[in-house]
């Protein structure tokens, strides 16, 4: 049914050009007795003397297809990456200079070379792998479960106005509550294992995804919905072909934030009570005033958070190929 609709629109868009071609078509014969006068074909407006002439039509930026943004050249990408690496190196040099010449006390700010050496020792000896594996498992479970629950509940409440009005004050109250204070409660309920950290991470990720999905479904154009209903789309068709594509775009825009929130839930849970994990290593280093180990743990968490965010970006490009990119100027 949708294919017939779009085919009809395409034929309508082609009709004016065919009509103009038939009107402006030259006569088949030069005999004046059989020649029927026709409307003159439109001519381009003559340009003024000295002017560059009529401006040619602007071409669309080509990337993956017509109308899509042009891919940046490979050389530009290399320059961008080089500038980013240079900025990072500059920050480390500034850090090194400020602590090496005691402009900033190294007891509180650490030393970058010792921090890098601590990270190297962790990975060379394998000491970090059991702790890092626990933290990554907690983060991934919290991220996946929180995203799935946020998607389901967001769709349900967005499509059920009565249920949304009923649960609105409770959702707002729970969202306003600092979820960090729930960590001790979850530790008493579920123990000091992985479960309490996953539950804490789910409560943080859930609301990030939930509000994105809820507003994404509510943002669907009523014109699109009316046209789909006019073509005989059922509620199931609307869910799969209208609501879910709209919600998916909003979900991926929130997943980049949800990745960091999942790490926050896992590390805070480990910080408050655990025997393994990167948060546990940071807590032990803080107890012995080892600021270099604290910075090393923070850098390791940051690197793996960036890797997980990169995976989300790759999935977004693969699943949202239908979405046009932002317009670019030539």
Secondary structure, 3 states (H helix, E strand, C coil): CHHHHHHHHHHHHHHHHHHHHHHCCCCCCCCCCCCCCCCCCCCCCCCCCCCCCCCCCCCCCECCCECCCCCCCHHHHHHHHHHHHHHHHHHHHHHHHHHHCCCCCHHHHCCHHHHHHHHHHHHHHCHHHHHHHHHHHHHHHHHHHHHHHHHHHHHHHHHCHHHHHHHHHHHHHHHHCCHHHHHHHHHHHHCCCHHHHHHHHHHHHHHHHHHHHHHHHHCCCHHHHHHHHHCCCCHHHHHHHHHHHHHHHHHHHHHHHHHHHHHHHHHHHHHHCCCCCHHHHHHHHHHCCCHHHHHHHHHHHHHHHHHHHHHHHHHHHHHCCCCCCCCCCC
